[in-house]
C-alpha cells in the first residue's frame, strides 16, 4: 500500500453479525472513499467467504489471519493478555504505524482496555473518553463520556470538556461551542461533589481553557440544542444516551401505531411524506454510528455491535474524516499549553 493512501485497520470479527456486516460496510465505505485501503483482521476462511460477494474488495483490502475472537462476555482483564485476537491485532496495527485508525464493533470494554494499553493516553490526559455526535432539534452536538469511566474526578470531567470542545470545533465546524455539564438540576449546589467542583473549575478557568462554558444542562434540555458539548461521567452519559435512543424509538413506534389505527391518518400521509422522511433521516441512528475514544495517541472507533452494513460504513467514514482532520494531533497540540492539575490545585487553595 502506497504512502499517500489512507489505511484503516478493521476488526472483522467484532459485532453481532460479523464478518458479514463488516464486509458489507467495507464495500460501501470503499466506494465512497476510493483512496482508502484496509487491513482486515479475522478468520481467514470466514472473511474470504464474504469477500466473494464483493470481488473488488480484494484490490483495497489486505486480509490478515487472526485465530481468536474477543467475545462480548470476555472481561477486559483477560483479553489484554491475548495477542492472537482480531481486535488486539487490529489495534496493534495502529500502534505500529501500519494504519491510521482502527474500527471495531466488538466488546466495548475490551476495545477500550486494549486501545489504552497499546496506544497510551495523550501526555496530559489521565483517562480517555468515549464520545459520539448526536442530533438535536437545530443541529448536532458532542457528548462524552459514554461508558469508558463510570466514576470521574473533577479533573477528568474538565479534560472531557476540553477534548469535546476540540471535537465540536473541528467535526461540527462550531467556532465557539457551548460546553455544559450534565446534571440533575441547573442550580450550582445540585449534583455530586465532583460535578460541583468541575463546575467551579470550568467557570473560573473557561478563558484559560478556551471554553465557552455555559454551566449545567438537564437531560430534558439535550434534544433542544442548549449546548454543543455535553460532559458527563461514563455511567451518567451512557444512561442518558440510551434513554435518548429509547425515547426516540418509542416516539416513532407510537406515531406508527397511531397512523395504523386511524383511517383519517392514512388520508393525510401523502401530505406528510416529505416531512416524515426528513425526520426519519435526522433520527436514523445509523447515521451517527461510530463512537470515538478520545485522549489516546491513536484513533480507535467503536461501531455499534448490532448495526448493519450501512451503519458500519458510517463508522469507517467517521474514522477517515477524523484522520484527514489530524484530530489526534490537534487534541495533543491544543492541550500543550493547558495544565488542568495546576488549575485544580489553584481552585482548591482558593476554596480554603
For each residue, the residues with C-beta under 8 A, 3 or more apart:
1: 5 7 37 62
2: 5
3:
4: 35
5: 1 2 35 36 37
6: 33 35 36 37 100 320 323 324
7: 1 36 37 38 39 98 99 100
8: 36 37 38 39 99 100 101 102 103 316 319 320 323
9: 38 39 41 90 91 93 94 98 99 101 102 103
10: 22 26 38 39 40 41 90 102 103 104 316
11: 14 22 41 42 86 87 90 91 102 103 104 105 106
12: 18 19 22 23 40 41 42 43 47 86
13: 18 19 22 41 42 43 46 66 69 70 85 86 87 106
14: 11 18 22 69 70 86 87 104 105 106 107 111 303 305
15: 18 21 22 104 105 106 303 305 306 307 312
16: 21 105 305 306
17: 20 21 306 308
18: 12 13 14 15 21 22 42 105
19: 12 13 22 23 42 43 46 47 50
20: 17 23 24 50 309
21: 15 16 17 18 24 25 105 307 308 309 312
22: 10 11 12 13 14 15 18 19 25 26 40 42 50 105 312
23: 12 19 20 26 27 47 50 51 53 54 57 309
24: 20 21 27 28 50 54 308 309 310 312 313
25: 21 22 28 29 303 309 310 311 312 313 315 316
26: 10 22 23 29 30 38 40 54 57 61 312 313 316
27: 23 24 30 31 53 54 56 57 309 313
28: 24 25 31 32 309 310 312 313
29: 25 26 32 33 36 312 313 316 317 320
30: 26 27 33 34 36 38 56 57 60
31: 27 28 34
32: 28 29 313 317
33: 6 29 30 36 316 317 320
34: 30 31
35: 4 5 6
36: 5 6 7 8 29 30 33 60 316 320
37: 1 5 6 7 8 60 61 62
38: 7 8 9 10 26 30 60 61 62
39: 7 8 9 10 61 62 64 90 93 98 99
40: 10 12 22 26 47 61 62 63 64
41: 9 10 11 12 13 64 66 86 87 89 90 93
42: 11 12 13 18 19 22 46 47 63 65 66 69 86
43: 12 13 19 46 47 65 66 67 69 86
44: 47 48 63 65
45: 48 49
46: 13 19 42 43 49 50
47: 12 19 23 40 42 43 44 50 51 63
48: 44 45 51 52 63
49: 45 46 52
50: 19 20 22 23 24 46 47 53 54
51: 23 47 48 54 55 57 58 61 63
52: 48 49 55
53: 23 27 50
54: 23 24 26 27 50 51 57
55: 51 52 58
56: 27 30 59 60
57: 23 26 27 30 51 54 60 61
58: 51 55 61
59: 56
60: 30 36 37 38 56 57
61: 26 37 38 39 40 51 57 58
62: 1 37 38 39 40
63: 40 42 44 47 48 51
64: 39 40 41 89
65: 42 43 44
66: 13 41 42 43 69 84 85 86 88 89 90
67: 43 84
68: 82 84 85 86
69: 13 14 42 43 66 85 86 87
70: 13 14 74 79 82 85 86 87 88 106 107 110
71: 74 107
72: 106 107 305
73:
74: 70 71 78 79 107 110
75: 78 79 109
76: 79 80 107 109 110 112 113 114
77: 80 113
78: 74 75 81 82
79: 70 74 75 76 82 85 87 88 107 110 113 114
80: 76 77 88 110 113 114 117
81: 78
82: 68 70 78 79 85 88
83: 88 89 92
84: 66 67 68 88 89
85: 13 66 68 69 70 79 82 88 89
86: 11 12 13 14 41 42 43 66 68 69 70 89 90
87: 11 13 14 41 69 70 79 90 91 104 106 107 110 111 114
88: 66 70 79 80 82 83 84 85 91 92 114 118
89: 41 64 66 83 84 85 86 92 93
90: 9 10 11 39 41 66 86 87 93 94 99 102 104
91: 9 11 87 88 94 95 102 104 111 114 115 118 119 298 300
92: 83 88 89 95 96 118
93: 9 39 41 89 90 96 98 99 102
94: 9 90 91 97 98 99 100 101 102 118 119 298 299 300
95: 91 92 118 119 298
96: 92 93
97: 94
98: 7 9 39 93 94
99: 7 8 9 39 90 93 94 102
100: 6 7 8 94 299 323
101: 8 9 94 298 299 300 301 319 320 322 323
102: 8 9 10 11 90 91 93 94 99 115 298 299 300 301 319
103: 8 9 10 11 290 301 303 312 315 316 319
104: 10 11 14 15 87 90 91 111 300 301 302 303
105: 11 14 15 16 18 21 22 302 303 304 305 307 312 315
106: 11 13 14 15 70 72 87 110 111 305
107: 14 70 71 72 74 76 79 87 110 111
108: 111 112 130 147 302
109: 75 76 112 113
110: 70 74 76 79 80 87 106 107 113 114
111: 14 87 91 104 106 107 108 114 115 293 300 302
112: 76 108 109 115 116 128 130 148 293 300
113: 76 77 79 80 109 110 116 117
114: 76 79 80 87 88 91 110 111 117 118
115: 91 102 111 112 118 119 128 293 296 298 300
116: 112 113 119 120 121 128 293 296
117: 80 113 114 120
118: 88 91 92 94 95 114 115 298
119: 91 94 95 115 116 296 297 298 300
120: 116 117 296 297
121: 116 125 126 127 128 295 296 297
122: 125 295 296 297 328 331 332 335
123: 332 335
124: 159 335 336 338 339 340
125: 121 122 128 159 163 295 335
126: 121 155 156 159
127: 121 148 149 152 156 159 295
128: 112 115 116 121 125 148 293 294 295 296
129: 144 145 146 148 149 159 160 163 234 293 294 295
130: 108 112 144 145 146 147 148 234 237 291 292 293 302
131: 142 143 144 145 146 163 164 167 291 292 293 294
132: 142 143 144 146 241 288 290 291 292
133: 140 141 142 143 167 171 172 288
134: 140 141 142 143 241 244 288
135: 139 140 141 282 283 288
136: 139 140 141 222 223 224 225
137: 223 224 225
138: 224 225
139: 135 136 172 225
140: 133 134 135 136 172
141: 133 134 135 136 168 172 222 225 227 228 229 230
142: 131 132 133 134 164 167 168 171 172 177 228 229 230
143: 131 132 133 134 146 164 222 229 230 232 237 240 241
144: 129 130 131 132 160 163 164 229 230 231 232 237 294
145: 129 130 131 148 149 152 160 231 232 233 234 237
146: 129 130 131 132 143 234 237 238 241 291
147: 108 130 150 234 235 237 238
148: 112 127 128 129 130 145 234 293
149: 127 129 145 152 156 233 234
150: 147 233 234 235
151: 233 234 235
152: 127 145 149 156 157 160 194 233 234
153: 156 157 194
154: 157 158 194 195 197 198 201 344
155: 126 158 159 201 340 341 344
156: 126 127 149 152 153 159 160 233
157: 152 153 154 160 161 181 194 195 198 231 232 233
158: 154 155 161 162 198 201 202 205 209 340 343 344
159: 124 125 126 127 129 155 156 162 163 295 340
160: 129 144 145 152 156 157 163 164 231 232
161: 157 158 164 165 179 181 198 202 209 211 213 229 231
162: 158 159 165 166 209 210 211 334 335 338 340
163: 125 129 131 144 159 160 166 167 294 295 331
164: 131 142 143 144 160 161 167 168 177 179 229 230 231 294
165: 161 162 168 169 177 179 209 210 211 212 229
166: 162 163 169 170 327 330 331 334
167: 131 133 142 163 164 170 171 172 229 292 294 327
168: 141 142 164 165 171 172 174 177 228 229
169: 165 166 172 173 174 175 177
170: 166 167 173 325 327 330
171: 133 142 167 168 321 322 325 327
172: 133 139 140 141 142 167 168 169 177 228
173: 169 170
174: 168 169 177 228
175: 169
176: 212
177: 142 164 165 168 169 172 174 212 228 229
178: 212 214 226 227 228 229
179: 161 164 165 202 211 212 213 214 227 228 229 231
180: 213 214 215 216 217 226 227 229 230 231
181: 157 161 191 195 198 199 202 215 216 217 231 232
182: 216 217 218 219 222 230 231 232 236 237 240
183: 186 190 191 195 216 217 218
184: 190 191 218
185: 190 191 216 218
186: 183 190 215 216 217 218
187: 190 216
188: 196 199 215 216
189: 196
190: 183 184 185 186 187 196 216
191: 181 183 184 185 195 196 199 216
192: 195 196
193: 196 197
194: 152 153 154 157 197 198 233
195: 154 157 181 183 191 192 198 199
196: 188 189 190 191 192 193 199 200
197: 154 193 194 200 201 347
198: 154 157 158 161 181 194 195 201 202 231
199: 181 188 191 195 196 202 203 215 216
200: 196 197 203 204 347 351
201: 154 155 158 197 198 204 205 340 343 344 347
202: 158 161 179 181 198 199 205 206 209 211 213
203: 199 200 206 213 215
204: 200 201 343 347 350
205: 158 201 202 208 209 343 347
206: 202 203 209 211 212 213
207: 210 211
208: 205 338 343
209: 158 161 162 165 202 205 206 338 340 343
210: 162 165 207 334
211: 161 162 165 179 202 206 207
212: 165 176 177 178 179 206
213: 161 179 180 202 203 206
214: 178 179 180 217 226 227
215: 180 181 186 188 199 203
216: 180 181 182 183 185 186 187 188 190 191 199
217: 180 181 182 183 186 214 221 222 226 227 230
218: 182 183 184 185 186 221
219: 182 222 240 243
220: 223
221: 217 218 224 226 227
222: 136 141 143 182 217 219 226 227 230 240 244
223: 136 137 220 244
224: 136 137 138 221
225: 136 137 138 139 141
226: 178 180 214 217 221 222
227: 141 178 179 180 214 217 221 222 230
228: 141 142 168 172 174 177 178 179
229: 141 142 143 144 161 164 165 167 168 177 178 179 180
230: 141 142 143 144 164 180 182 217 222 227 237
231: 144 145 157 160 161 164 179 180 181 182 198
232: 143 144 145 157 160 181 182 236 237 240
233: 145 149 150 151 152 156 157 194 236 237
234: 129 130 145 146 147 148 149 150 151 152 237 238
235: 147 150 151 238 239
236: 182 232 233 239 240
237: 130 143 144 145 146 147 182 230 232 233 234 240 241
238: 146 147 234 235 241 242
239: 235 236 242 243
240: 143 182 219 222 232 236 237 243 244
241: 132 134 143 146 237 238 244 245
242: 238 239 245 246
243: 219 239 240 246 247
244: 134 222 223 240 241 247 248
245: 241 242 248 249 285
246: 242 243 249 250
247: 243 244 250 251
248: 244 245 251 252 283 285
249: 245 246 252 253
250: 246 247 253 254
251: 247 248 254 255
252: 248 249 255 256 280 283
253: 249 250 256 257
254: 250 251 257 258
255: 251 252 258 259
256: 252 253 259 260
257: 253 254 260 261
258: 254 255 261 262 265
259: 255 256 262 265 266 269
260: 256 257
261: 257 258 265
262: 258 259 265 266
263: 266 267
264: 267 268
265: 258 259 261 262 268 269
266: 259 262 263 269
267: 263 264
268: 264 265 271 272
269: 259 265 266 272 273 276
270: 273
271: 268
272: 268 269 275 276
273: 269 270 276 277
274: 277 278
275: 272 278 279
276: 269 272 273 279 280
277: 273 274 280 281
278: 274 275 281 282
279: 275 276 282 283
280: 252 276 277 283 284
281: 277 278 284 287
282: 135 278 279
283: 135 248 252 279 280
284: 280 281 287 288
285: 245 248 288 289 304 311
286: 289 307 308 310 311 314
287: 281 284 314
288: 132 133 134 135 284 285 314
289: 285 286 303 304 307 311 312 314 315 318
290: 103 132 301 302 303 314 315 316 317 318 319
291: 130 131 132 146 301 302
292: 130 131 132 167 299 300 301 302 318 319 322
293: 111 112 115 116 128 129 130 131 148 296 299 300 301 302
294: 128 129 131 144 163 164 167 331
295: 121 122 125 127 128 129 159 163 331
296: 115 116 119 120 121 122 128 293 299 300 328
297: 119 120 121 122 328 332
298: 91 94 95 101 102 115 118 119 328
299: 94 100 101 102 292 293 296 319 322 323 327 328
300: 91 94 101 102 104 111 112 115 119 292 293 296
301: 101 102 103 104 290 291 292 293 315 316 318 319 322
302: 104 105 108 111 130 290 291 292 293 315
303: 14 15 25 103 104 105 289 290 307 311 312 315
304: 105 285 289 307 311 315
305: 14 15 16 72 105 106
306: 15 16 17
307: 15 21 105 286 289 303 304 310 311 312 315
308: 17 21 24 286 311 312
309: 20 21 23 24 25 27 28 312 313
310: 24 25 28 286 307 313 314
311: 25 285 286 289 303 304 307 308 314 315
312: 15 21 22 24 25 26 28 29 103 105 289 303 307 308 309 315 316
313: 24 25 26 27 28 29 32 309 310 316 317
314: 286 287 288 289 290 310 311 317 318
315: 25 103 105 289 290 301 302 303 304 307 311 312 318 319
316: 8 10 25 26 29 33 36 103 290 301 312 313 319 320
317: 29 32 33 290 313 314 320 321
318: 289 290 292 301 314 315 321 322
319: 8 101 102 103 290 292 299 301 315 316 322 323
320: 6 8 29 33 36 101 316 317 323 324
321: 171 317 318 324 325
322: 101 171 292 299 301 318 319 325 327 328
323: 6 8 100 101 299 319 320 326 327
324: 6 320 321
325: 170 171 321 322 330
326: 323 329 330
327: 166 167 170 171 299 322 323 330 331
328: 122 296 297 298 299 322 331 332
329: 326 332 333
330: 166 170 325 326 327 333 334
331: 122 163 166 294 295 327 328 334 335
332: 122 123 297 328 329 335 336
333: 329 330 336
334: 162 166 210 330 331 337 338
335: 122 123 124 125 162 331 332 338
336: 124 332 333
337: 334
338: 124 162 208 209 334 335
339: 124 342 343
340: 124 155 158 159 162 201 209 343 344
341: 155 344 345
342: 339 345 346
343: 158 201 204 205 208 209 339 340 346 347
344: 154 155 158 201 340 341 347 348
345: 341 342 348 349
346: 342 343 349 350
347: 197 200 201 204 205 343 344 350 351
348: 344 345 351 352
349: 345 346 352
350: 204 346 347
351: 200 347 348
352: 348 349
